[in-house]
Structure formats: structure tokens, C-alpha cells
Amino acid sequence: MSHEIGVHKKHRITSADRFRGQTFQRVASGTRDIITATKKWAEVQHEMLSLKAKRIKHRRNRRKDPDMWA
């Protein structure tokens, strides 16, 4: 399976993308008519946090073992 780098991010619509452009207050108050997303805001935040954690983890690994990235 040959994947182009960065291509998967383009077509994957995350719930965070669905919320983009909404104000946090609007999302928090749960006005479902404005937001068509199926996920609650808390779940979205959690998703973004775990993505962030993943990035940081990789960064840490890279520092630990430089020959891996040679």
C-alpha cells in the first residue's frame, strides 16, 4: 500500500473540523441545530488532546533515539 505523505489528513473530517468556526460558548450550550456534529464538545477536546499527546510522544522518542531517525 503506497500512501502519499499527508494525504490522509485532507479527506478525514474530524469532529474538530466540524466545530471550526463555532464559538466555544455556542458549542458548550449544546445548540444542536447550529452544530450538526454528532460528538459533544468535550469529546472533541479529548480527541484533540490525544492527538497532541501523540505528537509530543513522538517528539520525545526522536530525542531519545537519534539513530532511529538517521
mmCIF file as gemmi writes it, N, C-alpha and C atoms, coordinates in Angstrom:
data_model
loop_
_atom_site.group_PDB
_atom_site.id
_atom_site.type_symbol
_atom_site.label_atom_id
_atom_site.label_alt_id
_atom_site.label_comp_id
_atom_site.label_asym_id
_atom_site.label_entity_id
_atom_site.label_seq_id
_atom_site.pdbx_PDB_ins_code
_atom_site.Cartn_x
_atom_site.Cartn_y
_atom_site.Cartn_z
_atom_site.occupancy
_atom_site.B_iso_or_equiv
_atom_site.pdbx_formal_charge
_atom_site.auth_seq_id
_atom_site.auth_asym_id
_atom_site.pdbx_PDB_model_num
ATOM 1 N N . MET Axp A 1 ? 0.833 -1.193 0 1 0 ? 1 A 1
ATOM 2 C CA . MET Axp A 1 ? 0 0 0 1 0 ? 1 A 1
ATOM 3 C C . MET Axp A 1 ? 0.87 1.246 0 1 0 ? 1 A 1
ATOM 4 N N . SER Axp A 2 ? 0.813 2.005 -1.074 1 0 ? 2 A 1
ATOM 5 C CA . SER Axp A 2 ? 1.634 3.213 -1.116 1 0 ? 2 A 1
ATOM 6 C C . SER Axp A 2 ? 0.777 4.411 -0.749 1 0 ? 2 A 1
ATOM 7 N N . HIS Axp A 3 ? 1.207 5.111 0.271 1 0 ? 3 A 1
ATOM 8 C CA . HIS Axp A 3 ? 0.459 6.284 0.71 1 0 ? 3 A 1
ATOM 9 C C . HIS Axp A 3 ? 1.266 7.528 0.415 1 0 ? 3 A 1
ATOM 10 N N . GLU Axp A 4 ? 0.601 8.536 -0.094 1 0 ? 4 A 1
ATOM 11 C CA . GLU Axp A 4 ? 1.283 9.812 -0.216 1 0 ? 4 A 1
ATOM 12 C C . GLU Axp A 4 ? 1.314 10.453 1.153 1 0 ? 4 A 1
ATOM 13 N N . ILE Axp A 5 ? 2.418 11.084 1.462 1 0 ? 5 A 1
ATOM 14 C CA . ILE Axp A 5 ? 2.541 11.672 2.784 1 0 ? 5 A 1
ATOM 15 C C . ILE Axp A 5 ? 1.565 12.83 2.94 1 0 ? 5 A 1
ATOM 16 N N . GLY Axp A 6 ? 0.842 12.816 4.042 1 0 ? 6 A 1
ATOM 17 C CA . GLY Axp A 6 ? -0.047 13.927 4.349 1 0 ? 6 A 1
ATOM 18 C C . GLY Axp A 6 ? -1.388 13.851 3.653 1 0 ? 6 A 1
ATOM 19 N N . VAL Axp A 7 ? -1.637 12.783 2.897 1 0 ? 7 A 1
ATOM 20 C CA . VAL Axp A 7 ? -2.873 12.75 2.128 1 0 ? 7 A 1
ATOM 21 C C . VAL Axp A 7 ? -4.055 12.35 3.012 1 0 ? 7 A 1
ATOM 22 N N . HIS Axp A 8 ? -3.792 11.555 4.048 1 0 ? 8 A 1
ATOM 23 C CA . HIS Axp A 8 ? -4.9 11.067 4.865 1 0 ? 8 A 1
ATOM 24 C C . HIS Axp A 8 ? -5.553 12.194 5.651 1 0 ? 8 A 1
ATOM 25 N N . LYS Axp A 9 ? -4.78 13.244 5.944 1 0 ? 9 A 1
ATOM 26 C CA . LYS Axp A 9 ? -5.341 14.327 6.749 1 0 ? 9 A 1
ATOM 27 C C . LYS Axp A 9 ? -6.365 15.126 5.961 1 0 ? 9 A 1
ATOM 28 N N . LYS Axp A 10 ? -6.2 15.164 4.637 1 0 ? 10 A 1
ATOM 29 C CA . LYS Axp A 10 ? -7.058 16.008 3.824 1 0 ? 10 A 1
ATOM 30 C C . LYS Axp A 10 ? -8.498 15.494 3.828 1 0 ? 10 A 1
ATOM 31 N N . HIS Axp A 11 ? -8.662 14.204 3.644 1 0 ? 11 A 1
ATOM 32 C CA . HIS Axp A 11 ? -10.015 13.716 3.434 1 0 ? 11 A 1
ATOM 33 C C . HIS Axp A 11 ? -10.673 13.243 4.718 1 0 ? 11 A 1
ATOM 34 N N . ARG Axp A 12 ? -9.913 13.201 5.813 1 0 ? 12 A 1
ATOM 35 C CA . ARG Axp A 12 ? -10.529 12.783 7.066 1 0 ? 12 A 1
ATOM 36 C C . ARG Axp A 12 ? -11.133 13.993 7.757 1 0 ? 12 A 1
ATOM 37 N N . ILE Axp A 13 ? -12.449 14.024 7.854 1 0 ? 13 A 1
ATOM 38 C CA . ILE Axp A 13 ? -13.074 15.151 8.544 1 0 ? 13 A 1
ATOM 39 C C . ILE Axp A 13 ? -13.233 14.771 10.001 1 0 ? 13 A 1
ATOM 40 N N . THR Axp A 14 ? -12.477 15.427 10.855 1 0 ? 14 A 1
ATOM 41 C CA . THR Axp A 14 ? -12.6 15.135 12.272 1 0 ? 14 A 1
ATOM 42 C C . THR Axp A 14 ? -13.709 15.998 12.836 1 0 ? 14 A 1
ATOM 43 N N . SER Axp A 15 ? -14.17 15.624 14.006 1 0 ? 15 A 1
ATOM 44 C CA . SER Axp A 15 ? -15.238 16.406 14.615 1 0 ? 15 A 1
ATOM 45 C C . SER Axp A 15 ? -14.744 17.808 14.924 1 0 ? 15 A 1
ATOM 46 N N . ALA Axp A 16 ? -13.44 17.95 15.133 1 0 ? 16 A 1
ATOM 47 C CA . ALA Axp A 16 ? -12.883 19.273 15.393 1 0 ? 16 A 1
ATOM 48 C C . ALA Axp A 16 ? -13.119 20.176 14.18 1 0 ? 16 A 1
ATOM 49 N N . ASP Axp A 17 ? -12.973 19.606 12.983 1 0 ? 17 A 1
ATOM 50 C CA . ASP Axp A 17 ? -13.207 20.384 11.771 1 0 ? 17 A 1
ATOM 51 C C . ASP Axp A 17 ? -14.664 20.825 11.687 1 0 ? 17 A 1
ATOM 52 N N . ARG Axp A 18 ? -15.563 19.948 12.133 1 0 ? 18 A 1
ATOM 53 C CA . ARG Axp A 18 ? -16.969 20.308 12.059 1 0 ? 18 A 1
ATOM 54 C C . ARG Axp A 18 ? -17.279 21.47 12.985 1 0 ? 18 A 1
ATOM 55 N N . PHE Axp A 19 ? -16.516 21.547 14.079 1 0 ? 19 A 1
ATOM 56 C CA . PHE Axp A 19 ? -16.771 22.603 15.046 1 0 ? 19 A 1
ATOM 57 C C . PHE Axp A 19 ? -16.08 23.902 14.671 1 0 ? 19 A 1
ATOM 58 N N . ARG Axp A 20 ? -15.169 23.841 13.734 1 0 ? 20 A 1
ATOM 59 C CA . ARG Axp A 20 ? -14.406 25.034 13.413 1 0 ? 20 A 1
ATOM 60 C C . ARG Axp A 20 ? -15.345 26.152 12.957 1 0 ? 20 A 1
ATOM 61 N N . GLY Axp A 21 ? -15.092 27.354 13.457 1 0 ? 21 A 1
ATOM 62 C CA . GLY Axp A 21 ? -15.962 28.455 13.106 1 0 ? 21 A 1
ATOM 63 C C . GLY Axp A 21 ? -17.084 28.657 14.1 1 0 ? 21 A 1
ATOM 64 N N . GLN Axp A 22 ? -17.313 27.677 14.957 1 0 ? 22 A 1
ATOM 65 C CA . GLN Axp A 22 ? -18.309 27.854 16.011 1 0 ? 22 A 1
ATOM 66 C C . GLN Axp A 22 ? -17.616 28.468 17.214 1 0 ? 22 A 1
ATOM 67 N N . THR Axp A 23 ? -18.359 29.267 17.967 1 0 ? 23 A 1
ATOM 68 C CA . THR Axp A 23 ? -17.765 29.783 19.19 1 0 ? 23 A 1
ATOM 69 C C . THR Axp A 23 ? -17.851 28.712 20.254 1 0 ? 23 A 1
ATOM 70 N N . PHE Axp A 24 ? -16.943 28.765 21.199 1 0 ? 24 A 1
ATOM 71 C CA . PHE Axp A 24 ? -16.919 27.739 22.24 1 0 ? 24 A 1
ATOM 72 C C . PHE Axp A 24 ? -18.209 27.774 23.046 1 0 ? 24 A 1
ATOM 73 N N . GLN Axp A 25 ? -18.706 28.978 23.348 1 0 ? 25 A 1
ATOM 74 C CA . GLN Axp A 25 ? -19.92 29.102 24.149 1 0 ? 25 A 1
ATOM 75 C C . GLN Axp A 25 ? -21.089 28.408 23.459 1 0 ? 25 A 1
ATOM 76 N N . ARG Axp A 26 ? -21.188 28.623 22.163 1 0 ? 26 A 1
ATOM 77 C CA . ARG Axp A 26 ? -22.294 28.039 21.428 1 0 ? 26 A 1
ATOM 78 C C . ARG Axp A 26 ? -22.242 26.524 21.513 1 0 ? 26 A 1
ATOM 79 N N . VAL Axp A 27 ? -21.042 26.003 21.387 1 0 ? 27 A 1
ATOM 80 C CA . VAL Axp A 27 ? -20.88 24.559 21.434 1 0 ? 27 A 1
ATOM 81 C C . VAL Axp A 27 ? -21.211 24.049 22.825 1 0 ? 27 A 1
ATOM 82 N N . ALA Axp A 28 ? -20.709 24.777 23.84 1 0 ? 28 A 1
ATOM 83 C CA . ALA Axp A 28 ? -20.891 24.329 25.214 1 0 ? 28 A 1
ATOM 84 C C . ALA Axp A 28 ? -22.361 24.332 25.6 1 0 ? 28 A 1
ATOM 85 N N . SER Axp A 29 ? -23.101 25.319 25.092 1 0 ? 29 A 1
ATOM 86 C CA . SER Axp A 29 ? -24.507 25.398 25.466 1 0 ? 29 A 1
ATOM 87 C C . SER Axp A 29 ? -25.32 24.313 24.763 1 0 ? 29 A 1
ATOM 88 N N . GLY Axp A 30 ? -24.693 23.649 23.795 1 0 ? 30 A 1
ATOM 89 C CA . GLY Axp A 30 ? -25.314 22.478 23.189 1 0 ? 30 A 1
ATOM 90 C C . GLY Axp A 30 ? -26.443 22.815 22.237 1 0 ? 30 A 1
ATOM 91 N N . THR Axp A 31 ? -26.31 23.893 21.473 1 0 ? 31 A 1
ATOM 92 C CA . THR Axp A 31 ? -27.34 24.206 20.492 1 0 ? 31 A 1
ATOM 93 C C . THR Axp A 31 ? -27.118 23.304 19.291 1 0 ? 31 A 1
ATOM 94 N N . ARG Axp A 32 ? -27.852 22.202 19.28 1 0 ? 32 A 1
ATOM 95 C CA . ARG Axp A 32 ? -27.62 21.164 18.28 1 0 ? 32 A 1
ATOM 96 C C . ARG Axp A 32 ? -28.044 21.588 16.882 1 0 ? 32 A 1
ATOM 97 N N . ASP Axp A 33 ? -28.963 22.551 16.777 1 0 ? 33 A 1
ATOM 98 C CA . ASP Axp A 33 ? -29.41 22.942 15.445 1 0 ? 33 A 1
ATOM 99 C C . ASP Axp A 33 ? -28.291 23.639 14.681 1 0 ? 33 A 1
ATOM 100 N N . ILE Axp A 34 ? -27.446 24.368 15.403 1 0 ? 34 A 1
ATOM 101 C CA . ILE Axp A 34 ? -26.341 25.048 14.743 1 0 ? 34 A 1
ATOM 102 C C . ILE Axp A 34 ? -25.237 24.048 14.431 1 0 ? 34 A 1
ATOM 103 N N . ILE Axp A 35 ? -24.997 23.168 15.38 1 0 ? 35 A 1
ATOM 104 C CA . ILE Axp A 35 ? -23.903 22.216 15.212 1 0 ? 35 A 1
ATOM 105 C C . ILE Axp A 35 ? -24.472 20.89 14.741 1 0 ? 35 A 1
ATOM 106 N N . THR Axp A 36 ? -24.011 20.445 13.6 1 0 ? 36 A 1
ATOM 107 C CA . THR Axp A 36 ? -24.526 19.193 13.069 1 0 ? 36 A 1
ATOM 108 C C . THR Axp A 36 ? -23.68 18.02 13.521 1 0 ? 36 A 1
ATOM 109 N N . ALA Axp A 37 ? -22.595 18.331 14.221 1 0 ? 37 A 1
ATOM 110 C CA . ALA Axp A 37 ? -21.681 17.268 14.622 1 0 ? 37 A 1
ATOM 111 C C . ALA Axp A 37 ? -22.354 16.343 15.618 1 0 ? 37 A 1
ATOM 112 N N . THR Axp A 38 ? -21.952 15.087 15.585 1 0 ? 38 A 1
ATOM 113 C CA . THR Axp A 38 ? -22.582 14.108 16.456 1 0 ? 38 A 1
ATOM 114 C C . THR Axp A 38 ? -21.913 14.07 17.813 1 0 ? 38 A 1
ATOM 115 N N . LYS Axp A 39 ? -20.69 14.594 17.874 1 0 ? 39 A 1
ATOM 116 C CA . LYS Axp A 39 ? -19.938 14.482 19.122 1 0 ? 39 A 1
ATOM 117 C C . LYS Axp A 39 ? -20.151 15.693 20.013 1 0 ? 39 A 1
ATOM 118 N N . LYS Axp A 40 ? -20.079 15.464 21.294 1 0 ? 40 A 1
ATOM 119 C CA . LYS Axp A 40 ? -20.134 16.579 22.234 1 0 ? 40 A 1
ATOM 120 C C . LYS Axp A 40 ? -18.796 17.303 22.216 1 0 ? 40 A 1
ATOM 121 N N . TRP Axp A 41 ? -18.814 18.545 22.643 1 0 ? 41 A 1
ATOM 122 C CA . TRP Axp A 41 ? -17.6 19.357 22.621 1 0 ? 41 A 1
ATOM 123 C C . TRP Axp A 41 ? -16.51 18.725 23.471 1 0 ? 41 A 1
ATOM 124 N N . ALA Axp A 42 ? -16.896 18.15 24.6 1 0 ? 42 A 1
ATOM 125 C CA . ALA Axp A 42 ? -15.914 17.529 25.489 1 0 ? 42 A 1
ATOM 126 C C . ALA Axp A 42 ? -15.169 16.415 24.765 1 0 ? 42 A 1
ATOM 127 N N . GLU Axp A 43 ? -15.91 15.641 23.989 1 0 ? 43 A 1
ATOM 128 C CA . GLU Axp A 43 ? -15.281 14.545 23.258 1 0 ? 43 A 1
ATOM 129 C C . GLU Axp A 43 ? -14.316 15.079 22.214 1 0 ? 43 A 1
ATOM 130 N N . VAL Axp A 44 ? -14.694 16.181 21.601 1 0 ? 44 A 1
ATOM 131 C CA . VAL Axp A 44 ? -13.822 16.793 20.603 1 0 ? 44 A 1
ATOM 132 C C . VAL Axp A 44 ? -12.531 17.262 21.25 1 0 ? 44 A 1
ATOM 133 N N . GLN Axp A 45 ? -12.677 17.931 22.395 1 0 ? 45 A 1
ATOM 134 C CA . GLN Axp A 45 ? -11.491 18.403 23.094 1 0 ? 45 A 1
ATOM 135 C C . GLN Axp A 45 ? -10.584 17.232 23.439 1 0 ? 45 A 1
ATOM 136 N N . HIS Axp A 46 ? -11.209 16.153 23.885 1 0 ? 46 A 1
ATOM 137 C CA . HIS Axp A 46 ? -10.439 14.974 24.265 1 0 ? 46 A 1
ATOM 138 C C . HIS Axp A 46 ? -9.681 14.429 23.063 1 0 ? 46 A 1
ATOM 139 N N . GLU Axp A 47 ? -10.361 14.408 21.922 1 0 ? 47 A 1
ATOM 140 C CA . GLU Axp A 47 ? -9.742 13.927 20.689 1 0 ? 47 A 1
ATOM 141 C C . GLU Axp A 47 ? -8.52 14.769 20.339 1 0 ? 47 A 1
ATOM 142 N N . MET Axp A 48 ? -8.679 16.087 20.441 1 0 ? 48 A 1
ATOM 143 C CA . MET Axp A 48 ? -7.576 16.978 20.099 1 0 ? 48 A 1
ATOM 144 C C . MET Axp A 48 ? -6.429 16.802 21.087 1 0 ? 48 A 1
ATOM 145 N N . LEU Axp A 49 ? -6.78 16.585 22.358 1 0 ? 49 A 1
ATOM 146 C CA . LEU Axp A 49 ? -5.748 16.393 23.37 1 0 ? 49 A 1
ATOM 147 C C . LEU Axp A 49 ? -4.949 15.132 23.079 1 0 ? 49 A 1
ATOM 148 N N . SER Axp A 50 ? -5.649 14.053 22.727 1 0 ? 50 A 1
ATOM 149 C CA . SER Axp A 50 ? -4.935 12.804 22.497 1 0 ? 50 A 1
ATOM 150 C C . SER Axp A 50 ? -4.047 12.918 21.261 1 0 ? 50 A 1
ATOM 151 N N . LEU Axp A 51 ? -4.491 13.677 20.266 1 0 ? 51 A 1
ATOM 152 C CA . LEU Axp A 51 ? -3.646 13.902 19.095 1 0 ? 51 A 1
ATOM 153 C C . LEU Axp A 51 ? -2.39 14.657 19.498 1 0 ? 51 A 1
ATOM 154 N N . LYS Axp A 52 ? -2.591 15.666 20.354 1 0 ? 52 A 1
ATOM 155 C CA . LYS Axp A 52 ? -1.472 16.469 20.814 1 0 ? 52 A 1
ATOM 156 C C . LYS Axp A 52 ? -0.499 15.599 21.595 1 0 ? 52 A 1
ATOM 157 N N . ALA Axp A 53 ? -1.046 14.747 22.455 1 0 ? 53 A 1
ATOM 158 C CA . ALA Axp A 53 ? -0.215 13.863 23.266 1 0 ? 53 A 1
ATOM 159 C C . ALA Axp A 53 ? 0.603 12.94 22.37 1 0 ? 53 A 1
ATOM 160 N N . LYS Axp A 54 ? -0.035 12.457 21.311 1 0 ? 54 A 1
ATOM 161 C CA . LYS Axp A 54 ? 0.652 11.574 20.38 1 0 ? 54 A 1
ATOM 162 C C . LYS Axp A 54 ? 1.843 12.288 19.75 1 0 ? 54 A 1
ATOM 163 N N . ARG Axp A 55 ? 1.6 13.548 19.308 1 0 ? 55 A 1
ATOM 164 C CA . ARG Axp A 55 ? 2.682 14.319 18.702 1 0 ? 55 A 1
ATOM 165 C C . ARG Axp A 55 ? 3.844 14.487 19.665 1 0 ? 55 A 1
ATOM 166 N N . ILE Axp A 56 ? 3.519 14.824 20.92 1 0 ? 56 A 1
ATOM 167 C CA . ILE Axp A 56 ? 4.572 15.068 21.9 1 0 ? 56 A 1
ATOM 168 C C . ILE Axp A 56 ? 5.347 13.784 22.162 1 0 ? 56 A 1
ATOM 169 N N . LYS Axp A 57 ? 4.619 12.666 22.206 1 0 ? 57 A 1
ATOM 170 C CA . LYS Axp A 57 ? 5.269 11.388 22.462 1 0 ? 57 A 1
ATOM 171 C C . LYS Axp A 57 ? 6.3 11.106 21.373 1 0 ? 57 A 1
ATOM 172 N N . HIS Axp A 58 ? 5.892 11.328 20.122 1 0 ? 58 A 1
ATOM 173 C CA . HIS Axp A 58 ? 6.816 11.075 19.023 1 0 ? 58 A 1
ATOM 174 C C . HIS Axp A 58 ? 8.037 11.982 19.124 1 0 ? 58 A 1
ATOM 175 N N . ARG Axp A 59 ? 7.788 13.226 19.514 1 0 ? 59 A 1
ATOM 176 C CA . ARG Axp A 59 ? 8.885 14.163 19.645 1 0 ? 59 A 1
ATOM 177 C C . ARG Axp A 59 ? 9.88 13.659 20.686 1 0 ? 59 A 1
ATOM 178 N N . ARG Axp A 60 ? 9.334 13.14 21.8 1 0 ? 60 A 1
ATOM 179 C CA . ARG Axp A 60 ? 10.187 12.635 22.863 1 0 ? 60 A 1
ATOM 180 C C . ARG Axp A 60 ? 11.018 11.456 22.378 1 0 ? 60 A 1
ATOM 181 N N . ASN Axp A 61 ? 10.372 10.564 21.645 1 0 ? 61 A 1
ATOM 182 C CA . ASN Axp A 61 ? 11.081 9.389 21.15 1 0 ? 61 A 1
ATOM 183 C C . ASN Axp A 61 ? 12.224 9.783 20.232 1 0 ? 61 A 1
ATOM 184 N N . ARG Axp A 62 ? 11.996 10.804 19.447 1 0 ? 62 A 1
ATOM 185 C CA . ARG Axp A 62 ? 13.01 11.234 18.498 1 0 ? 62 A 1
ATOM 186 C C . ARG Axp A 62 ? 14.24 11.736 19.249 1 0 ? 62 A 1
ATOM 187 N N . ARG Axp A 63 ? 13.997 12.441 20.357 1 0 ? 63 A 1
ATOM 188 C CA . ARG Axp A 63 ? 15.13 12.933 21.142 1 0 ? 63 A 1
ATOM 189 C C . ARG Axp A 63 ? 15.896 11.779 21.769 1 0 ? 63 A 1
ATOM 190 N N . LYS Axp A 64 ? 15.145 10.768 22.217 1 0 ? 64 A 1
ATOM 191 C CA . LYS Axp A 64 ? 15.769 9.664 22.932 1 0 ? 64 A 1
ATOM 192 C C . LYS Axp A 64 ? 16.699 8.861 22.024 1 0 ? 64 A 1
ATOM 193 N N . ASP Axp A 65 ? 16.25 8.594 20.812 1 0 ? 65 A 1
ATOM 194 C CA . ASP Axp A 65 ? 16.986 7.665 19.953 1 0 ? 65 A 1
ATOM 195 C C . ASP Axp A 65 ? 17.26 8.308 18.602 1 0 ? 65 A 1
ATOM 196 N N . PRO Axp A 66 ? 18.327 9.103 18.5 1 0 ? 66 A 1
ATOM 197 C CA . PRO Axp A 66 ? 18.554 9.826 17.247 1 0 ? 66 A 1
ATOM 198 C C . PRO Axp A 66 ? 18.897 8.942 16.059 1 0 ? 66 A 1
ATOM 199 N N . ASP Axp A 67 ? 19.514 7.762 16.294 1 0 ? 67 A 1
ATOM 200 C CA . ASP Axp A 67 ? 19.891 6.941 15.122 1 0 ? 67 A 1
ATOM 201 C C . ASP Axp A 67 ? 18.655 6.374 14.445 1 0 ? 67 A 1
ATOM 202 N N . MET Axp A 68 ? 17.563 6.289 15.182 1 0 ? 68 A 1
ATOM 203 C CA . MET Axp A 68 ? 16.346 5.768 14.592 1 0 ? 68 A 1
ATOM 204 C C . MET Axp A 68 ? 15.915 6.663 13.425 1 0 ? 68 A 1
ATOM 205 N N . TRP Axp A 69 ? 16.237 7.943 13.511 1 0 ? 69 A 1
ATOM 206 C CA . TRP Axp A 69 ? 15.779 8.897 12.51 1 0 ? 69 A 1
ATOM 207 C C . TRP Axp A 69 ? 16.876 9.247 11.508 1 0 ? 69 A 1
ATOM 208 N N . ALA Axp A 70 ? 18.018 8.551 11.604 1 0 ? 70 A 1
ATOM 209 C CA . ALA Axp A 70 ? 19.145 8.89 10.741 1 0 ? 70 A 1
ATOM 210 C C . ALA Axp A 70 ? 18.801 8.61 9.281 1 0 ? 70 A 1
